[in-house]
């Protein structure tokens, strides 16, 4: 979703404060004191969707490093043209994940052959691209990924790709306005 496509109001209205106490407590836990994202406010207005979304969110630390997780998430969102979620992740996590400006740009404008990536990161990007374009990994792609990542990490990569494709569908389909402090796709 590009800035030009962003609208001031999403297609489904987000909750507005004051939030019900249970929802406020969930927002506080997820956002750690920051205001809740528009995506979360839209989802929280529909309890079944919100509960399912939170259950599949993969927000907990898993078997991948923060850097690996963010490469997978940023690349998945970029491939899905989801500037909303890509921008939120870049703004919040690129620094802690030690992603350089060149690497952040490569998640949108590059590919697995971009010089900025290590061999393990090239395998990661190639896997994200394959899952996006073909919904599977060839034997060669799986073998390359397996040379750098164990089974738990490979499962996490696939789960992250699937979840953030869903997030991209939500953000793009709802025409969520870009968050004020989020990054924007490189020109």
Secondary structure, DSSP 8 states (H G I E B T S, - for coil): --GGG--SS-SS----SS--HHHHHHHHHHHTTS---HHHHHHHTSHHHHHHHHHT---S--SS-HHHHHHHHHHHHHHTT-HHHHHHHHHHHTTTTT--HHHHHHHHH--TT-TTS-HHHHHHHHHHHHHHHHSS--HHHHHHHHTT--HHHHHHHHHHHHHHHHHHHHHHHTT----TTS-----
